[in-house]
Every structure is written in C-alpha cells, then in structure tokens.
Amino acid sequence: MIRRHYWEERIHSLWKSRAIVWLSGVRRVGKTVLCKSIEGIRYFDCELPSTRREMEDPEGFLKSIGSGMIALDEIHRLGDPALLLKIAADHFPDIRIVATGSSTLGASAKFRDTLAGRKLELRLTPLCEKDNSFPGYGDRNRRFLNGGLPGFFLADTRDDREYSEWMEAFWARDILELFRLERRASFLKFAELLLAQSGGQFNAVSFAASCGVSRPTIMNYLGILEATHLVRVVRPYHGGGSREITATPRVYGFDTGFIAWSQGLHEIPAKEKGFFWEHLVLNEMDAGLRDDTPLTWRDKEGHEVDFIWAPRGAEPSAIEVKWSTGAFEPAGIRAFRALHPKGRNFVVAADLEHPYERDVGGLRVIFCPLGELIPQLLTKSAE
C-alpha cells in the first residue's frame, strides 16, 4: 500500500479543530486506502449489512468505541448518517471520526443535518505533487493520459472500458442512489460533454439543446456534478468595473485521464500538453489551498488570466499556466493589473526546476515549477 502522507497529515490537523472530518472525493480516488492507512484507526465499511446493523443504535455503538479514531467509509449507506455524527460530536469528545462519501456533505436529502460547526470538510483530489511517492509519478505523459485516480495511474496499459465502467458506477452509486434522478442518458451525455469540452466557458442553453432537456435541468445537473466532484466550476473574478466578464464560469473535468478518454485520445499530442498541464495546476491548487477557491478572469476585449487566487483580506494573485516558459505573454496579466494593480504575478511552467523572479515588460513575475506554486502563494504577499 502506497501511503499518502500529506493527506494523512491534513486529517490529523483538522481533527485538532473538530472531532469530525468529512472526507469526500470521486469514486476510486483513494478514500478507503487513505482511511485504512491512518495508524491506530478502527475502520468500518458502511456498505456491509453487518456494519449497518451494528450502528442502528448510534449511542450504543459510540459507547462501545469509547475513545480513539474511527473511519466510517461510505457513511451515506446508513439510514440517517447525520444522526450518528451529530451524537458523536455532541456527546463523545474523545472520539475522532473521518467519514467518507463521494459528494459534499449535505448535497443529497440523505443528510437532514449538515452538522454546521461540528465538522470540517476535506476533498481528496486525484494525485498531486505531494503524492510523488507513487511509482512513475514524474512521468507527465502518463499522468495526463491515465489520470490521477491511483488504480488508473498505476495500470500498465490504459483500457477505455475501465473509464466507461467507472462512469456507469458513478451513475448507479453516486447519482441514482443519492439524488434519484431520471433520464440517465441525458445526464451522462451532459457529463461526458463537459469532460470533452473541459476548460471551456459554460453555456447552459447550448448544453440543453445537445442533451434534449431544459436549461433549468442543465443547471440542476451542473450543481450535482459539482457536488459530486466530477467537474470543477471556476467562477469569474471581478471588481474592476464594466470591462470585466462577470457571469460566465469555466467548467473543468475532474481528471485528465477521463478528459483524454472523453476526447478519444490514446496519446497526448505535443500541442495539447499545455491544455492538460492547466488541469494539473488547477488540481494542485485544489489540493493545497484548502478553503480558498481559484477563480478565473476575462475582460470584454478578450484579455484573460488562467487563474486568480484572492483569499479574504489579501490582494489577488494572477496565475498564468504555460507548458514552456518561453510561451508566456504578459498581455493578460497587464490588462488585469490595469484594473487591480496590487498583488503578485505567477507563471507556472513545466520546464522549471526552481522558482525565480524577474521583470517582464514592466511586470514583476514569479516563475515557478508546479511543486513550488502552493508554497509561493502561501508566503506573505510582496509589498
């Protein structure tokens, strides 16, 4: 078993503030293995009927635990999963719980209580730079093509049937069971179109026409796909006046392997590496920036910046993503800084080994490799 030490440390850190950690992430992203790898934890698989019977009396079950760490895997399979967690948080202070599920807590009607103030949430992403202990992780082509779900990444050969079967399981176990949707064909077509057009600007009317459903239905589908982490909705940053685009988000697929599958790719063309690299950068930001959400920026003249990071109380950082350093053009960041002059500028490129800073056309720009992006962002903003 290959341990994901970074994520184990994140869980232990969250437990210092709250007794319950809600660990979400897509199917086969590694939630079960992560839970089992925590030293000293007691693991319970809530998909097993015997486990569910054991928890029919939540108070009695928690008394039998007494203290220590427990993992409640696939907890949504319980009849009232929020009740057990609420009792634990309120009456059993010596128990630390990591509970897992595919969606954000409260995304479905199964959770009648969202446990506000009692839990912290952590989304396990596909493999990131902190997971570099995985054999072959440094092979970018393998990471692009196979994706970042551990089992898919480690497979010797890429089999399209595995991705198709995963999508079927996603519908049956994560969508039908939790959200009780109808129109399977329309929903899965929408999901696959979003994967195939990953990173594009979202147009609900266009998707509604392609899938044969109404615009409100498409917006409902998008909310479900975001809650279950199949897509990442990156919303616009604005605040500089009427020149900025404020209403059109960009929607990214959750994993490069599934994007390649949806596009019918069996190798990554050189001209597409920048596209897949952008997805790895977004994945890294999701893994490392915790509660701060990456945004995007675009103006009506066509200038754009790939990502904006704007934590509360700090000036916005502008982040451009390039497969090679030489491809960077400062026009987008320059237009952004004309409206938002304070903040730092970054270029994340695949051909860098160490971060450095230099002047580019009057802009101070920090160039850094992917593994250095989060440490650089989290340092104190430059004056």
N, C-alpha and C positions, 0 to 999 in steps of 0.2 A: 504494500500500500504506500503510495506516494503522498506524504503529508503536505498540507497547505498551511504552513506555519503562520503566514501573515493573517489568514482568516481566523485561525485559532486564537491568535493574539487579539484580534478585533472583538471576538466574542467575549473573551475574558475581560477586556477593557470595558465593554458595555455592561457586563454583569456588575461592575463596581458602582454603576449608577442605578440600574434597575435589575430586579430579580428575573425578569423575563426578556429574552431576546427572540424576536420573530425573524427567523431566517427564511427568506424567500429566494426564488430563483427558478428558472425553467427546468423542466424535466431533464434529468441526467447531467445537470451542471455540477453535481458532486456534493449535494447537501447531506446525503446519508453517510458517505465516506467521511466527510468533514466532522459530522457529529460523532461518529464512532471513533475518530482519531483523537478526541479530547481525552487526555489521561484522567482516569478515575470516574468517568461519566457512566451512568446507567442508561442504556438505550432501550427504547420501547417503540416498536413498529405498530402504529395505529391502523395499519391495513389488515392486521391479523385479528380475526374474530375473538380469539382468546384475550388479546390485549384490550380490545374494546370492552369485553365483559369485565375485566379487571378494573376498568375505570368508570363503570356505571355508577359507582358511589365515589365521587371525586374526593370527598373529605376522607373517607376510609383509605383510599388509595394513597393520598398525600401523607396521612398519618403513618402508613406502612413504610414510606420513604424516609420520613423524619428530617433528614438533612442531606446536603450534598448536591451534586449536579445530575440532572436528568435530561435526556433528549427525547422529545415526543415527535417522532417522524410522521409526516402526513397526518397531522392532527385534525385536519378538516374531516377526516373519516369518522370522527366521533359525532354523536348526536347533537351535543351542544358544546363544542370545543371551547368557546369563550368562558363558559361557566367554570370549568376546571382551572383555567389560567387565572381567572379573577379570584377564586378561592385561594389559590396558591399565593398570589401577590398580596392578598389582604391578611391571610392568617398563617402562612408558613414562611416566615422571613429567612429561615435557614436553608431553604431550597432554591437552587438556581436552575432555571429551565431554559433550554433552547428548543423552540417549537418550529417545525418546518412546514412549508406549503409552497405551492407554485405561484400563488398570486400575493399581492399585497393584502395584509390583514384587513378584513372588513370589505373586501371587494365584492364578496358574494353574500347572499342572505343567510348563509350558514353562521355568520358571526353577527349575532344580535347585539354584541357589545364590542366596541373597538379597543377596549382596555386603555383608554386615554390616561396618561400619567402612570401606567403600570408597566409599560413595556417600551423597549427600543427596537427599531427595525433595522435589519441588515440585509442587503441584497447581494447574494453571491453571484458574481459575474463569470462569464467564460474566462479562460486562462488569461492572466495579466502578467506584467513584468515581474511581480512578486512571486509568481509561480514558476520561476525559471529553473526549478529543480526537476521539472518534467523532462524526461529524455527527449532531446531534439527540439526543445522549445525555441532555441535561437534560429531555427530554420523558418524564415518568414514565409516562404512559399508554402511550406507545409501548414503553417498556422493560418494563412489566407485560405487555402483550398479545403483543408479538413475542418477548420473552425476550432473553437476553443472549448467545446464540451470534452472533458478528459478522455472518455472512451473513443470518441470520434477522432480526436487528435492523435491518440496513440495507435490507431489502427494502421496496419502495414499498407493496406490498399483502401481506397475510397470507394464505397459502394453506395450508389444513389438510392438503392432500396432502403438502406438504413435511414436516410433522411425522410423518405416518403412514409415509412412506418412510424417514425417519430412524430410526423405531422398528424397521422391518424390517431396515435395515442394522445397527442395534445388535445385533439377534438374530443375524444371519448372520455379522458380522465380529468382534464383541466377545464374544459368548456362545458360539455354537456352535463357533467356531474355537478359543477358549481353554479353555472349560470342558466342552465336549462334552455338554451337557445334552440330554435328550429332552423330550417334552411341551411343544413350542413354545407351544401355545395356552394352557396353564395358566400358563406363565412370563410370557408377555406380558400375560395378563389380570391377573395379580398386579401387574406393573409399572404397568399403566395404572390399577388401583385405588389403588395407593399415590400416584400422581400426582394422581388426582382427589380423594383424601382427605388431601392433603398437610397436614402440621402436626398431624395427629391423633395420639391415643395408639394405640400399636400393640397389636393383639390378634391373635395368631397363629392362634388357634382359629377366629375369625371369618373370616379370610382363607382358611384351609384349607378351610372349608366352601364358600366362594364359588368357589374355584378347583378344587375336586374333587381335592385332594391332601392328604397327611398334614401334621400340624403340623411334624415334623422337616424335611419337604421345604420347607415355607414358610420355616423358619429358614435352611435352606441357600440358598434363593432370595434372602432378605434379605441374607445375607452377600455373595453375588455382586453384587447391585445396589449394595451399599455399596462394595465393592471396585472396581467399575467406575464409581462416582461418579454413578449415576443417582438415588440417594437419599442423603440425609444423616440419619443416625441420631443424634439428640440425646438423650443419656442423662441420667438424673436426678442432680442434686447432692444429697448428703445428708451427715449427720454430726451432726445435731441431735437425735437420739433417735427414738422410735417414732412421732411425729406425721407424719413425712415419708414421701412415696411414694418408694420406692427401686427398684422393679423395672420400671416401665412407661416405656419411652422414647417420644419423639415422633419421627415419621419425616416428613421434608420432601422434596419433589421438588427436583431439582437446578436447575430453571429455571422462571421464571414463565410463559414462553411455552408450555412443554409442559404446565404445570398448567392454563392457560387452555384449551389445546386439549383436554385430557382432560375438562374440565368443559363443553365445548361453548360456550365464551364467544367472542364476536366483538367485544365491547366490555366494559370493566370498569365494573360498576355502582359508584356512589359508596359504597355500604355495604360493598363488597368491597375498597376500596383499602387499608384497614388490614391486611387479610389478605395482600395482595400486598406491601405495604410490609415486613411482617415477614420475608418471604423475601429481600428486598433487604438487610435488615440482617444476616441470617444469612450471605448471600453475602459481604457486606463483611467480616464477622468472619473467615470462612474465607480470604479473600484477604489480610487484613492481620495476622492473629495467628499465623501460621506454625504452630508445633507445638502450640500451646495450643488445646485443644478446647472450644468453647462447650458448656455444659450447660443444663439447664432445672431448674425447681424447682416442687414442688407438695406441699401437705400434705393430710391427711385431712379437713380442714374445708373444702376447696375453694379455699383461697388458692393463688395461683401467681404466679411471676415468669417472664417470657418466656425470658430467658437469664441464665445465671450464668457469669462468667469467673473461673476460680480457678487461676491459674498456680502452679506449685510454689513454696512459700516466701512467698506473698503472701495477703492476706485476699481473700475473694471479692467481686467487683463484681457488683451486681444491675442488670440492664438491662431496662427496660420499653420497649416499642415502641408508638408511637401515631402515627396519621396526622395528628392535630392535637394540639397541646399541651394544649388545654383538656379533652381526653378522659382525661387522666391521673388515676387514683385511687390513693392511696398504700397501700391496704389490703394488697395482695400483698407489697410491699416491707416494710411494717411487720411483717407476720407472719414474713417471712424474717429480719428483723433481731432479732426476739424470740429466735430460736434462734442466729443468727450476727451478733452485734452489731457486729463490726468489718468495715470495708470501705466502699467508695463506692457511691453510688446514681446511676443514669443514666436519663434519659428521652431516647429518640431519636425526634424528630418531624419530619415532612416540611415543616412550616411555619416552621422555624427557619433563620436565616441565620448566626447566631453563637452560640457556647456561652455559657452563663451559669449561675450557681449561686444557689439560693435555698432558703429553709426552706418545707417543705410539711408541715403537720401534725406538726411536731416532727422531721421528717427533713430532712437536708441532701441536696439533689438537684441534680445537674448536668444541665442541659438542653442538648442539642447536636444540630446537624444531622448527617446521615449521614457527610458527608466529614470531620467532626471526631471521630467516635467512636473510631477507632483511635488517633490521637494522644493523645486524652484518656485512653484506657485504658492506654496505654503510659507515661504520665507517672507519676512516683513517687506511690504511694498516699498519700492525705491522712492526717494523724495522727489 
